Amino acid sequence: MKKALHPTMIRQDSSSLHDQHKPRAKNYFKVVSRKLAAVFTALLSGKRKKGSIDVNKMQKNNTRVKRISFSTSTYQSTVSDFSFEDICKATVNFSPENKIGEGGFGTVYKGRLKDGSLVAVKRAKKDKYDQGLPQQFKNEILTLSKIEHLNLVRLFGYLEHKDEQIIVVEYVGNGNLREHLDGVRGNGLEIAERLDIAIDVAHAITYLHTYTDPPIIHRDIKASNILITEKLRAKVADFGFARLATEDPTATHISTQVKGTAGYVDPEYTRTYQLTDKSDVYSFGVLLVELMTGRYPIESKKPVKERVTIRWAMKRLKEGEFVIAMDPKLRRSPASNMVVENVLKLAHQCLAPVRQSRPTMKKCVEVLWGIRKDYKDRVSSTTAASTSHCSANFPYRNAKSDRHLFGIQEGDSYGFISA
Ligand SMILES: Nc1ncnc2c1ncn2[C@@H]1O[C@H](COP(=O)(O)OP(=O)(O)OP(=O)(O)O)[C@@H](O)[C@H]1O
């Protein structure tokens, strides 16, 4: 099991992250002109001033994808390129067989570059964006190009070619979190896996809020935007709604149009149009409830009292019946029950109606680390006790249940509480 990164370690770690991508960048993307590199360096370091070159304008008629690779944690960049033809080849002319998803922006395809590496190609809807590069697209490019983190989907390049607008990002090959919770992907997520995913997402948002300059508010944290790797770790995607937080360090919020997905949007933001990092904290609270209950934020087919999942789950928690809210797919055990209760308690804080009462994302990370530690301690003590019991009575342990981190969990059957 990979050790989670402390947010403060992320910068130092980014050079080794970069190393993983180096060969690809080296082999397949040439450095273009120094001028462009300088422009991108300025763009990435956030030092562009009024009157400097507008990269978006400059590239309006440019048909080359700009691939950005970060060589150090200080964001010195090199810019490389590949053509629309390369993208057509990579996706076999956007063949339906390579289609992996559809979103508000357009269609997503899986692509294989010349070097064999896999990418996700997001192709904008043509009729929708025939007026040129949409703001949502520009936001996504700008935001993604500035960030580098293990738990965030990386931008590899972007392209405008005639009426085509295309963005190329890291391919994350194991579907999204919602698909895993629905059981249409994978073998179902155990409680420890859900906890790891929650921590990965919390790391990613903490990074956006705390370690990017200026801070970034994601604005669309939801289960379908959490992509899952083969090792069941999470990467936060879709920065289409993201908007750079104000550069004014004294400002406490930015006023803006309400954007986001129903069920996840901070009610205070909806009411006041004031967006702060605490709006992401609220959406993260909804996501935590989703992870523990397996339910969608809005369950329109359920009885009225259960339709808004956070309201229903928080009521169960308040009345000491949190186990009723626990995803029926989760195995019950004292350790997993403890996780569900404590994660729901954290969700309760994240969902506070007033943003000042909500914790920061960094605080959420710390609380989740504590829950994971308690879980591990409890499971290993249960396992030790059961092992000594089993060695006397059952010399052959059942390796099948040894699926996750913590060995067999004979204690699972004890303390079972029926939902
Ligand atoms: N980088 C990626 N790697 C693998 N699959 C991806 C990637 N990006 C997106 N997908 C898949 O394509 C689907 C559509 O993605 P997209 O970001 O366009 O829309 P969405 O997040 O589902 O919806 P919305 O536009 O409302 O935010 C995702 O749900 C995911 O399953």
The ligand as a Tripos MOL2 file, in Angstrom:
@<TRIPOS>MOLECULE
LIG
   31    33     1     0     0
SMALL
NO_CHARGES

@<TRIPOS>ATOM
      1 N1         -8.6560   11.5330  -18.0280 N.pl3     1 LIG1
      2 C1         -9.5890   10.5900  -18.1620 C.ar      1 LIG1
      3 N2         -9.2400    9.2930  -18.1960 N.ar      1 LIG1
      4 C2        -10.1780    8.3230  -18.3140 C.ar      1 LIG1
      5 N3        -11.5000    8.5650  -18.4080 N.ar      1 LIG1
      6 C3        -11.9230    9.8440  -18.3840 C.ar      1 LIG1
      7 C4        -10.9980   10.9200  -18.2750 C.ar      1 LIG1
      8 N4        -11.6920   12.0790  -18.2610 N.ar      1 LIG1
      9 C5        -12.9840   11.7330  -18.3560 C.ar      1 LIG1
     10 N5        -13.1420   10.4020  -18.4340 N.ar      1 LIG1
     11 C6        -14.3990    9.6560  -18.5240 C.3       1 LIG1
     12 O1        -15.2940   10.3640  -19.3570 O.3       1 LIG1
     13 C7        -16.4640   10.7280  -18.6170 C.3       1 LIG1
     14 C8        -16.9220   12.1070  -19.0750 C.3       1 LIG1
     15 O2        -15.9820   13.0490  -18.6190 O.3       1 LIG1
     16 P1        -16.2180   14.6090  -18.6100 P.3       1 LIG1
     17 O3        -15.1750   15.1990  -17.7660 O.co2     1 LIG1
     18 O4        -16.2940   15.1190  -20.0040 O.co2     1 LIG1
     19 O5        -17.6750   14.8070  -18.0400 O.3       1 LIG1
     20 P2        -18.3340   14.5290  -16.5860 P.3       1 LIG1
     21 O6        -17.3580   14.9300  -15.5390 O.co2     1 LIG1
     22 O7        -18.8190   13.1130  -16.5130 O.co2     1 LIG1
     23 O8        -19.5980   15.4470  -16.6240 O.3       1 LIG1
     24 P3        -19.6840   17.0510  -16.5650 P.3       1 LIG1
     25 O9        -19.3740   17.5600  -17.9030 O.co2     1 LIG1
     26 O10       -21.0850   17.2850  -16.1610 O.co2     1 LIG1
     27 O11       -18.7080   17.4840  -15.5260 O.co2     1 LIG1
     28 C9        -16.0580   10.6740  -17.1450 C.3       1 LIG1
     29 O12       -17.1560   10.4180  -16.2950 O.3       1 LIG1
     30 C10       -15.0240    9.5540  -17.1330 C.3       1 LIG1
     31 O13       -15.6670    8.3210  -16.9330 O.3       1 LIG1
@<TRIPOS>BOND
     1     1     2 1
     2     2     3 ar
     3     2     7 ar
     4     3     4 ar
     5     4     5 ar
     6     5     6 ar
     7     6     7 ar
     8     6    10 ar
     9     7     8 ar
    10     8     9 ar
    11     9    10 ar
    12    10    11 1
    13    11    12 1
    14    11    30 1
    15    12    13 1
    16    13    14 1
    17    13    28 1
    18    14    15 1
    19    15    16 1
    20    16    17 2
    21    16    18 1
    22    16    19 1
    23    19    20 1
    24    20    21 2
    25    20    22 1
    26    20    23 1
    27    23    24 1
    28    24    25 2
    29    24    26 1
    30    24    27 1
    31    28    29 1
    32    28    30 1
    33    30    31 1
@<TRIPOS>SUBSTRUCTURE
     1 LIG1         1 GROUP 0 **** ****
